[in-house]
């Protein structure tokens, strides 16, 4: 069921590259060749085969979110 969800919500504090990826995918998804889909899936699955190190942008986004939550509680 999870794989059949039709909407993806990108966190507002995600790095710009994540938004650009979503935009390009949305524009081209109806025209992708099956080999392109398989290649993208293979790339996304690499992280499950190796230790994932978050890019600095993602680490900083998490810190910013935690700070905002702390400030909201004050």
PDB file of N, CA, C and O in Angstrom, chain B, residues numbered from 101:
ATOM      1  N   UNK B 101       0.813  -1.198   0.000  1.00  0.00           N
ATOM      2  CA  UNK B 101       0.000   0.000   0.000  1.00  0.00           C
ATOM      3  C   UNK B 101       0.858   1.263   0.000  1.00  0.00           C
ATOM      4  O   UNK B 101       0.546   2.248  -0.670  1.00  0.00           O
ATOM      5  N   UNK B 102       1.937   1.209   0.763  1.00  0.00           N
ATOM      6  CA  UNK B 102       2.781   2.402   0.861  1.00  0.00           C
ATOM      7  C   UNK B 102       3.334   2.811  -0.502  1.00  0.00           C
ATOM      8  O   UNK B 102       3.426   4.001  -0.803  1.00  0.00           O
ATOM      9  N   UNK B 103       3.698   1.839  -1.320  1.00  0.00           N
ATOM     10  CA  UNK B 103       4.266   2.141  -2.640  1.00  0.00           C
ATOM     11  C   UNK B 103       3.240   2.729  -3.592  1.00  0.00           C
ATOM     12  O   UNK B 103       3.616   3.308  -4.611  1.00  0.00           O
ATOM     13  N   UNK B 104       1.956   2.597  -3.290  1.00  0.00           N
ATOM     14  CA  UNK B 104       0.928   3.106  -4.200  1.00  0.00           C
ATOM     15  C   UNK B 104       0.487   4.526  -3.866  1.00  0.00           C
ATOM     16  O   UNK B 104      -0.395   5.064  -4.535  1.00  0.00           O
ATOM     17  N   UNK B 105       1.077   5.144  -2.849  1.00  0.00           N
ATOM     18  CA  UNK B 105       0.725   6.527  -2.519  1.00  0.00           C
ATOM     19  C   UNK B 105       1.055   7.433  -3.693  1.00  0.00           C
ATOM     20  O   UNK B 105       2.106   7.279  -4.316  1.00  0.00           O
ATOM     21  N   UNK B 106       0.192   8.354  -3.996  1.00  0.00           N
ATOM     22  CA  UNK B 106       0.356   9.208  -5.174  1.00  0.00           C
ATOM     23  C   UNK B 106       0.936  10.588  -4.867  1.00  0.00           C
ATOM     24  O   UNK B 106       1.308  11.311  -5.791  1.00  0.00           O
ATOM     25  N   UNK B 107       1.019  10.958  -3.629  1.00  0.00           N
ATOM     26  CA  UNK B 107       1.546  12.275  -3.265  1.00  0.00           C
ATOM     27  C   UNK B 107       2.784  12.115  -2.401  1.00  0.00           C
ATOM     28  O   UNK B 107       2.864  11.226  -1.552  1.00  0.00           O
ATOM     29  N   UNK B 108       3.740  12.991  -2.635  1.00  0.00           N
ATOM     30  CA  UNK B 108       4.959  13.040  -1.839  1.00  0.00           C
ATOM     31  C   UNK B 108       5.035  14.428  -1.238  1.00  0.00           C
ATOM     32  O   UNK B 108       4.892  15.426  -1.945  1.00  0.00           O
ATOM     33  N   UNK B 109       5.260  14.494   0.058  1.00  0.00           N
ATOM     34  CA  UNK B 109       5.388  15.781   0.722  1.00  0.00           C
ATOM     35  C   UNK B 109       6.854  16.004   1.069  1.00  0.00           C
ATOM     36  O   UNK B 109       7.468  15.211   1.782  1.00  0.00           O
ATOM     37  N   UNK B 110       7.397  17.090   0.554  1.00  0.00           N
ATOM     38  CA  UNK B 110       8.793  17.435   0.820  1.00  0.00           C
ATOM     39  C   UNK B 110       8.816  18.371   2.022  1.00  0.00           C
ATOM     40  O   UNK B 110       8.100  19.373   2.035  1.00  0.00           O
ATOM     41  N   UNK B 111       9.626  18.061   3.031  1.00  0.00           N
ATOM     42  CA  UNK B 111       9.703  18.946   4.200  1.00  0.00           C
ATOM     43  C   UNK B 111      10.126  20.355   3.781  1.00  0.00           C
ATOM     44  O   UNK B 111      10.977  20.520   2.907  1.00  0.00           O
ATOM     45  N   UNK B 112       9.537  21.349   4.397  1.00  0.00           N
ATOM     46  CA  UNK B 112       9.819  22.731   4.010  1.00  0.00           C
ATOM     47  C   UNK B 112      11.274  23.124   4.230  1.00  0.00           C
ATOM     48  O   UNK B 112      11.761  24.061   3.596  1.00  0.00           O
ATOM     49  N   UNK B 113      11.970  22.429   5.110  1.00  0.00           N
ATOM     50  CA  UNK B 113      13.371  22.771   5.365  1.00  0.00           C
ATOM     51  C   UNK B 113      14.345  21.865   4.608  1.00  0.00           C
ATOM     52  O   UNK B 113      15.533  21.824   4.930  1.00  0.00           O
ATOM     53  N   UNK B 114      13.844  21.142   3.606  1.00  0.00           N
ATOM     54  CA  UNK B 114      14.715  20.287   2.789  1.00  0.00           C
ATOM     55  C   UNK B 114      15.644  21.168   1.945  1.00  0.00           C
ATOM     56  O   UNK B 114      15.289  22.297   1.606  1.00  0.00           O
ATOM     57  N   UNK B 115      16.816  20.660   1.612  1.00  0.00           N
ATOM     58  CA  UNK B 115      17.736  21.430   0.765  1.00  0.00           C
ATOM     59  C   UNK B 115      17.117  21.705  -0.610  1.00  0.00           C
ATOM     60  O   UNK B 115      16.249  20.964  -1.072  1.00  0.00           O
ATOM     61  N   UNK B 116      17.572  22.767  -1.244  1.00  0.00           N
ATOM     62  CA  UNK B 116      17.045  23.177  -2.548  1.00  0.00           C
ATOM     63  C   UNK B 116      17.121  22.042  -3.570  1.00  0.00           C
ATOM     64  O   UNK B 116      16.217  21.886  -4.391  1.00  0.00           O
ATOM     65  N   UNK B 117      18.187  21.255  -3.524  1.00  0.00           N
ATOM     66  CA  UNK B 117      18.348  20.158  -4.474  1.00  0.00           C
ATOM     67  C   UNK B 117      17.215  19.152  -4.415  1.00  0.00           C
ATOM     68  O   UNK B 117      16.851  18.564  -5.434  1.00  0.00           O
ATOM     69  N   UNK B 118      16.657  18.949  -3.242  1.00  0.00           N
ATOM     70  CA  UNK B 118      15.536  18.015  -3.092  1.00  0.00           C
ATOM     71  C   UNK B 118      14.310  18.561  -3.818  1.00  0.00           C
ATOM     72  O   UNK B 118      13.592  17.808  -4.475  1.00  0.00           O
ATOM     73  N   UNK B 119      14.069  19.862  -3.703  1.00  0.00           N
ATOM     74  CA  UNK B 119      12.948  20.479  -4.411  1.00  0.00           C
ATOM     75  C   UNK B 119      13.151  20.397  -5.920  1.00  0.00           C
ATOM     76  O   UNK B 119      12.209  20.125  -6.665  1.00  0.00           O
ATOM     77  N   UNK B 120      14.381  20.634  -6.369  1.00  0.00           N
ATOM     78  CA  UNK B 120      14.666  20.557  -7.804  1.00  0.00           C
ATOM     79  C   UNK B 120      14.490  19.139  -8.326  1.00  0.00           C
ATOM     80  O   UNK B 120      13.983  18.942  -9.430  1.00  0.00           O
ATOM     81  N   UNK B 121      14.901  18.160  -7.549  1.00  0.00           N
ATOM     82  CA  UNK B 121      14.707  16.766  -7.935  1.00  0.00           C
ATOM     83  C   UNK B 121      13.230  16.453  -8.083  1.00  0.00           C
ATOM     84  O   UNK B 121      12.820  15.840  -9.069  1.00  0.00           O
ATOM     85  N   UNK B 122      12.434  16.864  -7.119  1.00  0.00           N
ATOM     86  CA  UNK B 122      10.990  16.639  -7.189  1.00  0.00           C
ATOM     87  C   UNK B 122      10.360  17.327  -8.381  1.00  0.00           C
ATOM     88  O   UNK B 122       9.485  16.762  -9.036  1.00  0.00           O
ATOM     89  N   UNK B 123      10.795  18.539  -8.668  1.00  0.00           N
ATOM     90  CA  UNK B 123      10.271  19.298  -9.805  1.00  0.00           C
ATOM     91  C   UNK B 123      10.578  18.595 -11.128  1.00  0.00           C
ATOM     92  O   UNK B 123       9.695  18.421 -11.967  1.00  0.00           O
ATOM     93  N   UNK B 124      11.831  18.195 -11.303  1.00  0.00           N
ATOM     94  CA  UNK B 124      12.221  17.517 -12.548  1.00  0.00           C
ATOM     95  C   UNK B 124      11.503  16.181 -12.703  1.00  0.00           C
ATOM     96  O   UNK B 124      11.063  15.825 -13.796  1.00  0.00           O
ATOM     97  N   UNK B 125      11.392  15.457 -11.613  1.00  0.00           N
ATOM     98  CA  UNK B 125      10.711  14.168 -11.670  1.00  0.00           C
ATOM     99  C   UNK B 125       9.239  14.360 -12.037  1.00  0.00           C
ATOM    100  O   UNK B 125       8.697  13.614 -12.853  1.00  0.00           O
ATOM    101  N   UNK B 126       8.598  15.353 -11.436  1.00  0.00           N
ATOM    102  CA  UNK B 126       7.187  15.629 -11.741  1.00  0.00           C
ATOM    103  C   UNK B 126       7.006  15.989 -13.211  1.00  0.00           C
ATOM    104  O   UNK B 126       6.039  15.556 -13.838  1.00  0.00           O
ATOM    105  N   UNK B 127       7.927  16.780 -13.770  1.00  0.00           N
ATOM    106  CA  UNK B 127       7.828  17.187 -15.183  1.00  0.00           C
ATOM    107  C   UNK B 127       7.998  16.006 -16.130  1.00  0.00           C
ATOM    108  O   UNK B 127       7.340  15.944 -17.168  1.00  0.00           O
ATOM    109  N   UNK B 128       8.880  15.067 -15.779  1.00  0.00           N
ATOM    110  CA  UNK B 128       9.280  14.038 -16.732  1.00  0.00           C
ATOM    111  C   UNK B 128       8.725  12.646 -16.443  1.00  0.00           C
ATOM    112  O   UNK B 128       8.940  11.730 -17.236  1.00  0.00           O
ATOM    113  N   UNK B 129       8.036  12.468 -15.356  1.00  0.00           N
ATOM    114  CA  UNK B 129       7.675  11.126 -14.917  1.00  0.00           C
ATOM    115  C   UNK B 129       6.855  10.347 -15.947  1.00  0.00           C
ATOM    116  O   UNK B 129       6.993   9.128 -16.053  1.00  0.00           O
ATOM    117  N   UNK B 130       6.014  11.033 -16.698  1.00  0.00           N
ATOM    118  CA  UNK B 130       5.187  10.351 -17.700  1.00  0.00           C
ATOM    119  C   UNK B 130       5.965   9.954 -18.950  1.00  0.00           C
ATOM    120  O   UNK B 130       5.448   9.224 -19.795  1.00  0.00           O
ATOM    121  N   UNK B 131       7.204  10.430 -19.075  1.00  0.00           N
ATOM    122  CA  UNK B 131       7.983  10.194 -20.284  1.00  0.00           C
ATOM    123  C   UNK B 131       9.269   9.416 -20.036  1.00  0.00           C
ATOM    124  O   UNK B 131      10.113   9.313 -20.926  1.00  0.00           O
ATOM    125  N   UNK B 132       9.423   8.871 -18.838  1.00  0.00           N
ATOM    126  CA  UNK B 132      10.646   8.141 -18.516  1.00  0.00           C
ATOM    127  C   UNK B 132      10.661   6.770 -19.191  1.00  0.00           C
ATOM    128  O   UNK B 132       9.651   6.069 -19.244  1.00  0.00           O
ATOM    129  N   UNK B 133      11.816   6.419 -19.695  1.00  0.00           N
ATOM    130  CA  UNK B 133      12.018   5.089 -20.263  1.00  0.00           C
ATOM    131  C   UNK B 133      12.186   4.118 -19.090  1.00  0.00           C
ATOM    132  O   UNK B 133      12.740   4.496 -18.058  1.00  0.00           O
ATOM    133  N   UNK B 134      11.719   2.883 -19.230  1.00  0.00           N
ATOM    134  CA  UNK B 134      11.881   1.912 -18.133  1.00  0.00           C
ATOM    135  C   UNK B 134      13.321   1.780 -17.645  1.00  0.00           C
ATOM    136  O   UNK B 134      13.546   1.551 -16.457  1.00  0.00           O
ATOM    137  N   UNK B 135      14.286   1.919 -18.527  1.00  0.00           N
ATOM    138  CA  UNK B 135      15.679   1.822 -18.079  1.00  0.00           C
ATOM    139  C   UNK B 135      16.068   3.022 -17.206  1.00  0.00           C
ATOM    140  O   UNK B 135      16.898   2.887 -16.307  1.00  0.00           O
ATOM    141  N   UNK B 136      15.480   4.179 -17.463  1.00  0.00           N
ATOM    142  CA  UNK B 136      15.736   5.339 -16.610  1.00  0.00           C
ATOM    143  C   UNK B 136      15.163   5.107 -15.210  1.00  0.00           C
ATOM    144  O   UNK B 136      15.802   5.427 -14.208  1.00  0.00           O
ATOM    145  N   UNK B 137      13.964   4.554 -15.155  1.00  0.00           N
ATOM    146  CA  UNK B 137      13.335   4.265 -13.869  1.00  0.00           C
ATOM    147  C   UNK B 137      14.192   3.276 -13.090  1.00  0.00           C
ATOM    148  O   UNK B 137      14.443   3.470 -11.901  1.00  0.00           O
ATOM    149  N   UNK B 138      14.637   2.227 -13.751  1.00  0.00           N
ATOM    150  CA  UNK B 138      15.477   1.229 -13.086  1.00  0.00           C
ATOM    151  C   UNK B 138      16.793   1.831 -12.604  1.00  0.00           C
ATOM    152  O   UNK B 138      17.265   1.500 -11.516  1.00  0.00           O
ATOM    153  N   UNK B 139      17.385   2.711 -13.404  1.00  0.00           N
ATOM    154  CA  UNK B 139      18.646   3.347 -13.011  1.00  0.00           C
ATOM    155  C   UNK B 139      18.445   4.226 -11.778  1.00  0.00           C
ATOM    156  O   UNK B 139      19.269   4.207 -10.864  1.00  0.00           O
ATOM    157  N   UNK B 140      17.362   4.990 -11.746  1.00  0.00           N
ATOM    158  CA  UNK B 140      17.091   5.841 -10.587  1.00  0.00           C
ATOM    159  C   UNK B 140      16.821   5.004  -9.343  1.00  0.00           C
ATOM    160  O   UNK B 140      17.288   5.338  -8.255  1.00  0.00           O
ATOM    161  N   UNK B 141      16.073   3.923  -9.500  1.00  0.00           N
ATOM    162  CA  UNK B 141      15.810   3.045  -8.366  1.00  0.00           C
ATOM    163  C   UNK B 141      17.108   2.438  -7.833  1.00  0.00           C
ATOM    164  O   UNK B 141      17.302   2.342  -6.621  1.00  0.00           O
ATOM    165  N   UNK B 142      17.984   2.035  -8.731  1.00  0.00           N
ATOM    166  CA  UNK B 142      19.260   1.456  -8.319  1.00  0.00           C
ATOM    167  C   UNK B 142      20.081   2.472  -7.534  1.00  0.00           C
ATOM    168  O   UNK B 142      20.692   2.126  -6.523  1.00  0.00           O
ATOM    169  N   UNK B 143      20.100   3.706  -7.984  1.00  0.00           N
ATOM    170  CA  UNK B 143      20.841   4.758  -7.285  1.00  0.00           C
ATOM    171  C   UNK B 143      20.255   4.991  -5.899  1.00  0.00           C
ATOM    172  O   UNK B 143      20.994   5.114  -4.923  1.00  0.00           O
ATOM    173  N   UNK B 144      18.938   5.051  -5.812  1.00  0.00           N
ATOM    174  CA  UNK B 144      18.295   5.290  -4.519  1.00  0.00           C
ATOM    175  C   UNK B 144      18.497   4.131  -3.552  1.00  0.00           C
ATOM    176  O   UNK B 144      18.508   4.324  -2.336  1.00  0.00           O
ATOM    177  N   UNK B 145      18.656   2.946  -4.087  1.00  0.00           N
ATOM    178  CA  UNK B 145      18.839   1.768  -3.227  1.00  0.00           C
ATOM    179  C   UNK B 145      20.279   1.592  -2.759  1.00  0.00           C
ATOM    180  O   UNK B 145      20.538   0.769  -1.881  1.00  0.00           O
ATOM    181  N   UNK B 146      21.203   2.330  -3.314  1.00  0.00           N
ATOM    182  CA  UNK B 146      22.609   2.222  -2.906  1.00  0.00           C
ATOM    183  C   UNK B 146      22.749   2.488  -1.418  1.00  0.00           C
ATOM    184  O   UNK B 146      23.536   1.825  -0.743  1.00  0.00           O
ATOM    185  N   UNK B 147      22.005   3.441  -0.901  1.00  0.00           N
ATOM    186  CA  UNK B 147      22.137   3.808   0.506  1.00  0.00           C
ATOM    187  C   UNK B 147      21.805   2.660   1.438  1.00  0.00           C
ATOM    188  O   UNK B 147      22.305   2.625   2.562  1.00  0.00           O
ATOM    189  N   UNK B 148      20.978   1.720   1.008  1.00  0.00           N
ATOM    190  CA  UNK B 148      20.668   0.583   1.876  1.00  0.00           C
ATOM    191  C   UNK B 148      21.822  -0.410   1.909  1.00  0.00           C
ATOM    192  O   UNK B 148      21.901  -1.242   2.813  1.00  0.00           O
ATOM    193  N   UNK B 149      22.713  -0.327   0.930  1.00  0.00           N
ATOM    194  CA  UNK B 149      23.837  -1.264   0.868  1.00  0.00           C
ATOM    195  C   UNK B 149      25.088  -0.712   1.536  1.00  0.00           C
ATOM    196  O   UNK B 149      26.067  -1.439   1.701  1.00  0.00           O
ATOM    197  N   UNK B 150      25.074   0.538   1.916  1.00  0.00           N
ATOM    198  CA  UNK B 150      26.246   1.145   2.538  1.00  0.00           C
ATOM    199  C   UNK B 150      25.797   2.094   3.639  1.00  0.00           C
ATOM    200  O   UNK B 150      24.626   2.466   3.721  1.00  0.00           O
ATOM    201  N   UNK B 151      26.737   2.474   4.472  1.00  0.00           N
ATOM    202  CA  UNK B 151      26.424   3.408   5.545  1.00  0.00           C
ATOM    203  C   UNK B 151      26.086   4.767   4.943  1.00  0.00           C
ATOM    204  O   UNK B 151      26.841   5.292   4.125  1.00  0.00           O
ATOM    205  N   UNK B 152      24.974   5.325   5.340  1.00  0.00           N
ATOM    206  CA  UNK B 152      24.524   6.605   4.813  1.00  0.00           C
ATOM    207  C   UNK B 152      25.083   7.725   5.673  1.00  0.00           C
ATOM    208  O   UNK B 152      24.922   7.727   6.893  1.00  0.00           O
ATOM    209  N   UNK B 153      25.741   8.674   5.025  1.00  0.00           N
ATOM    210  CA  UNK B 153      26.236   9.869   5.694  1.00  0.00           C
ATOM    211  C   UNK B 153      25.445  11.032   5.142  1.00  0.00           C
ATOM    212  O   UNK B 153      25.481  11.307   3.943  1.00  0.00           O
ATOM    213  N   UNK B 154      24.723  11.719   6.026  1.00  0.00           N
ATOM    214  CA  UNK B 154      23.905  12.832   5.566  1.00  0.00           C
ATOM    215  C   UNK B 154      24.788  13.985   5.104  1.00  0.00           C
ATOM    216  O   UNK B 154      25.772  14.324   5.763  1.00  0.00           O
ATOM    217  N   UNK B 155      24.431  14.590   3.959  1.00  0.00           N
ATOM    218  CA  UNK B 155      25.142  15.796   3.531  1.00  0.00           C
ATOM    219  C   UNK B 155      24.957  16.897   4.565  1.00  0.00           C
ATOM    220  O   UNK B 155      23.983  16.885   5.318  1.00  0.00           O
ATOM    221  N   UNK B 156      25.873  17.837   4.605  1.00  0.00           N
ATOM    222  CA  UNK B 156      25.831  18.912   5.591  1.00  0.00           C
ATOM    223  C   UNK B 156      24.509  19.661   5.547  1.00  0.00           C
ATOM    224  O   UNK B 156      24.001  20.072   6.590  1.00  0.00           O
ATOM    225  N   UNK B 157      23.943  19.846   4.362  1.00  0.00           N
ATOM    226  CA  UNK B 157      22.674  20.561   4.243  1.00  0.00           C
ATOM    227  C   UNK B 157      21.564  19.869   4.993  1.00  0.00           C
ATOM    228  O   UNK B 157      20.747  20.532   5.631  1.00  0.00           O
ATOM    229  N   UNK B 158      21.512  18.545   4.936  1.00  0.00           N
ATOM    230  CA  UNK B 158      20.471  17.807   5.642  1.00  0.00           C
ATOM    231  C   UNK B 158      20.708  17.841   7.142  1.00  0.00           C
ATOM    232  O   UNK B 158      19.760  17.951   7.919  1.00  0.00           O
ATOM    233  N   UNK B 159      21.972  17.746   7.557  1.00  0.00           N
ATOM    234  CA  UNK B 159      22.283  17.810   8.978  1.00  0.00           C
ATOM    235  C   UNK B 159      21.886  19.176   9.528  1.00  0.00           C
ATOM    236  O   UNK B 159      21.282  19.269  10.596  1.00  0.00           O
ATOM    237  N   UNK B 160      22.225  20.231   8.799  1.00  0.00           N
ATOM    238  CA  UNK B 160      21.895  21.585   9.239  1.00  0.00           C
ATOM    239  C   UNK B 160      20.393  21.800   9.264  1.00  0.00           C
ATOM    240  O   UNK B 160      19.884  22.495  10.142  1.00  0.00           O
ATOM    241  N   UNK B 161      19.671  21.209   8.306  1.00  0.00           N
ATOM    242  CA  UNK B 161      18.218  21.351   8.268  1.00  0.00           C
ATOM    243  C   UNK B 161      17.614  20.745   9.520  1.00  0.00           C
ATOM    244  O   UNK B 161      16.683  21.310  10.094  1.00  0.00           O
ATOM    245  N   UNK B 162      18.130  19.607   9.951  1.00  0.00           N
ATOM    246  CA  UNK B 162      17.639  18.975  11.171  1.00  0.00           C
ATOM    247  C   UNK B 162      17.906  19.823  12.397  1.00  0.00           C
ATOM    248  O   UNK B 162      17.067  19.916  13.293  1.00  0.00           O
ATOM    249  N   UNK B 163      19.061  20.432  12.433  1.00  0.00           N
ATOM    250  CA  UNK B 163      19.400  21.312  13.562  1.00  0.00           C
ATOM    251  C   UNK B 163      18.493  22.537  13.576  1.00  0.00           C
ATOM    252  O   UNK B 163      18.014  22.950  14.632  1.00  0.00           O
ATOM    253  N   UNK B 164      18.258  23.122  12.385  1.00  0.00           N
ATOM    254  CA  UNK B 164      17.384  24.299  12.312  1.00  0.00           C
ATOM    255  C   UNK B 164      15.980  23.944  12.787  1.00  0.00           C
ATOM    256  O   UNK B 164      15.356  24.720  13.510  1.00  0.00           O
ATOM    257  N   UNK B 165      15.484  22.791  12.391  1.00  0.00           N
ATOM    258  CA  UNK B 165      14.150  22.364  12.794  1.00  0.00           C
ATOM    259  C   UNK B 165      14.088  22.188  14.310  1.00  0.00           C
ATOM    260  O   UNK B 165      13.121  22.612  14.942  1.00  0.00           O
ATOM    261  N   UNK B 166      15.104  21.570  14.894  1.00  0.00           N
ATOM    262  CA  UNK B 166      15.142  21.365  16.343  1.00  0.00           C
ATOM    263  C   UNK B 166      15.170  22.709  17.073  1.00  0.00           C
ATOM    264  O   UNK B 166      14.501  22.878  18.092  1.00  0.00           O
ATOM    265  N   UNK B 167      15.944  23.661  16.552  1.00  0.00           N
ATOM    266  CA  UNK B 167      15.995  24.991  17.178  1.00  0.00           C
ATOM    267  C   UNK B 167      14.648  25.687  17.103  1.00  0.00           C
ATOM    268  O   UNK B 167      14.215  26.311  18.072  1.00  0.00           O
ATOM    269  N   UNK B 168      13.977  25.584  15.950  1.00  0.00           N
ATOM    270  CA  UNK B 168      12.660  26.211  15.813  1.00  0.00           C
ATOM    271  C   UNK B 168      11.661  25.594  16.784  1.00  0.00           C
ATOM    272  O   UNK B 168      10.845  26.302  17.375  1.00  0.00           O
ATOM    273  N   UNK B 169      11.724  24.281  16.948  1.00  0.00           N
ATOM    274  CA  UNK B 169      10.819  23.613  17.884  1.00  0.00           C
ATOM    275  C   UNK B 169      11.083  24.033  19.313  1.00  0.00           C
ATOM    276  O   UNK B 169      10.149  24.208  20.096  1.00  0.00           O
ATOM    277  N   UNK B 170      12.368  24.199  19.664  1.00  0.00           N
ATOM    278  CA  UNK B 170      12.706  24.646  21.003  1.00  0.00           C
ATOM    279  C   UNK B 170      12.201  26.071  21.234  1.00  0.00           C
ATOM    280  O   UNK B 170      11.666  26.378  22.300  1.00  0.00           O
ATOM    281  N   UNK B 171      12.374  26.947  20.228  1.00  0.00           N
ATOM    282  CA  UNK B 171      11.934  28.324  20.342  1.00  0.00           C
ATOM    283  C   UNK B 171      10.413  28.394  20.464  1.00  0.00           C
ATOM    284  O   UNK B 171       9.891  29.230  21.201  1.00  0.00           O
ATOM    285  N   UNK B 172       9.708  27.535  19.757  1.00  0.00           N
ATOM    286  CA  UNK B 172       8.249  27.526  19.799  1.00  0.00           C
ATOM    287  C   UNK B 172       7.737  27.114  21.177  1.00  0.00           C
ATOM    288  O   UNK B 172       6.668  27.552  21.602  1.00  0.00           O
ATOM    289  N   UNK B 173       8.496  26.274  21.870  1.00  0.00           N
ATOM    290  CA  UNK B 173       8.081  25.796  23.186  1.00  0.00           C
ATOM    291  C   UNK B 173       8.289  26.862  24.261  1.00  0.00           C
ATOM    292  O   UNK B 173       7.681  26.796  25.330  1.00  0.00           O
ATOM    293  N   UNK B 174       9.157  27.856  23.976  1.00  0.00           N
ATOM    294  CA  UNK B 174       9.470  28.887  24.971  1.00  0.00           C
ATOM    295  C   UNK B 174       8.372  29.893  25.097  1.00  0.00           C
ATOM    296  O   UNK B 174       8.478  30.827  25.892  1.00  0.00           O
TER     297      UNK B 174
END
